[in-house]
Amino acid sequence: MKSLAVIGIGRMGGRHARNILKGVVKNARLVAVCDTDKSVLDGFCQKYQVKGYENRKEMLEKEKIDGVIIATPHYSHVEIAKDCLDKDIDFLIEKPVSVTTKEARELAKLLKEKPQITGAMMLNQRTNRMYRMAKKLIDSGKIGTIRRVNFIVTDWYRSQFYYNMGGWRASWSGEGGGTLINQCVHQLDILQWLIGLPKNIYAVCKTVKRDITTENDVTAIFGYDDFECVFTASTHEIPGTNRLEIAGDNGKIVIEKFKMRYYLNKYSEPVVNQRAKRDYGNKKDKKTQVYSYGYGLTRLLYDAIYGQQARVLNNFVEVLESKDKSKLIADIEEGIKGLTIINAINLSAWQNKSIDIPFDENEYEKQLEIKIQEEQKIKKEKADIAGK
Ligand SMILES: NC(=O)c1ccc[n+]([C@@H]2O[C@H](COP(=O)([O-])OP(=O)(O)OC[C@H]3O[C@@H](n4cnc5c(N)ncnc54)[C@H](O)[C@@H]3O)[C@@H](O)[C@H]2O)c1
């Protein structure tokens, strides 16, 4: 049985804590929670009769904790993880690992010095059965050499009401970005998990029809050795689309929301081309077998009730019990990969040029600081106008 604590018991951390209390996370008990907002903390602790701390260092000092779940706003993730490391406590960080890859790498370096400690990431889309099947198909070579990838993610609709709600959200100073670091962090992780990191990125980021300082509309081209991937994301469109299409020599994978289709060609395209005795290829050679899969009703229900995140929590506890880190769904290094894409997209959009990966991480921090300064100026101007 592992003793867990949750730091940050807002929307997501509160859910994690409740899942542990309900027994959804096997072989785990909740020993304490921590939140810097006293009213949130008191409300939770009174309702669920759990020990609460406003100060995390005090909690880490006083309680016997096997694993900490970090579910605070993004800028605090790494410093909290470092406190856990100092106390030799395993930890799981909510996405994203950090706001900048430079800071995340510092954590990864410290973690390497303590190989007995587990540093896990909440990248819960990796539990999605369809993405897992896609990974198997790609890794086994079934769809052949990749030729083209398109990912459209426009179904994370957010109203102005959402943006007006939270102090830290959709700002450079509070969240470290907008739709990319908040919502698309999941899809960009899936993308790099399936097809690897691109060599370069060119991106255009915009703010469309919302009063926010960060992006809510992104179009990016990811350059790979032999193909390109077009990534489109927005949080202002109705109806939204969530569609991943990966085309290879031998077939194609299409994942749309809760459905997956896998097309297996009778002959790979180079063979079709070679055998062609007419301009459009021989009809018989171009035949394709189509396989369809769904998300699975039981899985869908589980996710609706407890969240995909509960699967990752179970995996975290399993790894703590078995001490076999190779079984982790995602570790800190994996978290850095998705963040690399996010930082590179931002840098490309800010500098209006293609960014090679790896990019200059110091430059990214410098540019981010400029964005924060500009944002603060805008906020002050608005406050001055409102005060008049
Ligand atoms: N995996 C997912 O699908 C998913 C979904 C939503 C949010 N998240 C992530 O969860 C994290 C929290 O998001 P949220 O929506 O729950 O935010 P939230 O604002 O609802 O909750 C954050 C809580 O952390 C507390 N807090 C802030 N700084 C703290 C600190 N230094 N120490 C202790 N407590 C602190 C706040 O008082 C608040 O109660 C973010 O990283 C977010 O990206 C993940």
PDBQT file of the ligand as one rigid body, heavy atoms in Angstrom, charges set to zero:
ROOT
HETATM    1  N1  LIG A 401      -4.308  15.935 -17.329  1.00  0.00    +0.000 N 
HETATM    2  C1  LIG A 401      -5.325  16.708 -17.692  1.00  0.00    +0.000 C 
HETATM    3  O1  LIG A 401      -6.112  16.346 -18.564  1.00  0.00    +0.000 OA
HETATM    4  C2  LIG A 401      -5.500  18.039 -17.023  1.00  0.00    +0.000 A 
HETATM    5  C3  LIG A 401      -6.742  18.708 -17.066  1.00  0.00    +0.000 A 
HETATM    6  C4  LIG A 401      -6.842  19.939 -16.398  1.00  0.00    +0.000 A 
HETATM    7  C5  LIG A 401      -5.738  20.491 -15.761  1.00  0.00    +0.000 A 
HETATM    8  N2  LIG A 401      -4.552  19.817 -15.769  1.00  0.00    +0.000 N 
HETATM    9  C6  LIG A 401      -3.350  20.364 -15.142  1.00  0.00    +0.000 C 
HETATM   10  O2  LIG A 401      -3.501  20.325 -13.724  1.00  0.00    +0.000 OA
HETATM   11  C7  LIG A 401      -2.782  21.405 -13.149  1.00  0.00    +0.000 C 
HETATM   12  C8  LIG A 401      -3.751  22.218 -12.293  1.00  0.00    +0.000 C 
HETATM   13  O3  LIG A 401      -4.798  22.682 -13.109  1.00  0.00    +0.000 OA
HETATM   14  P1  LIG A 401      -6.250  22.994 -12.494  1.00  0.00    +0.000 P 
HETATM   15  O4  LIG A 401      -7.158  23.170 -13.638  1.00  0.00    +0.000 OA
HETATM   16  O5  LIG A 401      -6.579  21.971 -11.460  1.00  0.00    +0.000 OA
HETATM   17  O6  LIG A 401      -5.970  24.396 -11.792  1.00  0.00    +0.000 OA
HETATM   18  P2  LIG A 401      -6.741  25.050 -10.563  1.00  0.00    +0.000 P 
HETATM   19  O7  LIG A 401      -6.436  26.497 -10.621  1.00  0.00    +0.000 OA
HETATM   20  O8  LIG A 401      -8.174  24.614 -10.573  1.00  0.00    +0.000 OA
HETATM   21  O9  LIG A 401      -6.047  24.405  -9.284  1.00  0.00    +0.000 OA
HETATM   22  C9  LIG A 401      -4.731  24.680  -8.913  1.00  0.00    +0.000 C 
HETATM   23  C10 LIG A 401      -4.665  24.660  -7.396  1.00  0.00    +0.000 C 
HETATM   24  O10 LIG A 401      -3.310  24.761  -7.003  1.00  0.00    +0.000 OA
HETATM   25  C11 LIG A 401      -3.227  25.640  -5.888  1.00  0.00    +0.000 C 
HETATM   26  N3  LIG A 401      -1.860  26.147  -5.849  1.00  0.00    +0.000 N 
HETATM   27  C12 LIG A 401      -1.294  27.119  -6.618  1.00  0.00    +0.000 A 
HETATM   28  N4  LIG A 401       0.022  27.216  -6.340  1.00  0.00    +0.000 NA
HETATM   29  C13 LIG A 401       0.281  26.318  -5.373  1.00  0.00    +0.000 A 
HETATM   30  C14 LIG A 401       1.456  25.943  -4.678  1.00  0.00    +0.000 A 
HETATM   31  N5  LIG A 401       2.625  26.513  -4.940  1.00  0.00    +0.000 N 
HETATM   32  N6  LIG A 401       1.361  24.975  -3.738  1.00  0.00    +0.000 NA
HETATM   33  C15 LIG A 401       0.164  24.381  -3.450  1.00  0.00    +0.000 A 
HETATM   34  N7  LIG A 401      -0.963  24.694  -4.092  1.00  0.00    +0.000 NA
HETATM   35  C16 LIG A 401      -0.918  25.637  -5.047  1.00  0.00    +0.000 A 
HETATM   36  C17 LIG A 401      -4.293  26.677  -6.141  1.00  0.00    +0.000 C 
HETATM   37  O11 LIG A 401      -4.673  27.332  -4.947  1.00  0.00    +0.000 OA
HETATM   38  C18 LIG A 401      -5.408  25.837  -6.744  1.00  0.00    +0.000 C 
HETATM   39  O12 LIG A 401      -6.306  25.350  -5.761  1.00  0.00    +0.000 OA
HETATM   40  C19 LIG A 401      -2.181  22.179 -14.311  1.00  0.00    +0.000 C 
HETATM   41  O13 LIG A 401      -0.882  21.721 -14.545  1.00  0.00    +0.000 OA
HETATM   42  C20 LIG A 401      -3.072  21.818 -15.473  1.00  0.00    +0.000 C 
HETATM   43  O14 LIG A 401      -2.461  21.965 -16.731  1.00  0.00    +0.000 OA
HETATM   44  C21 LIG A 401      -4.431  18.613 -16.368  1.00  0.00    +0.000 A 
ENDROOT
TORSDOF 0
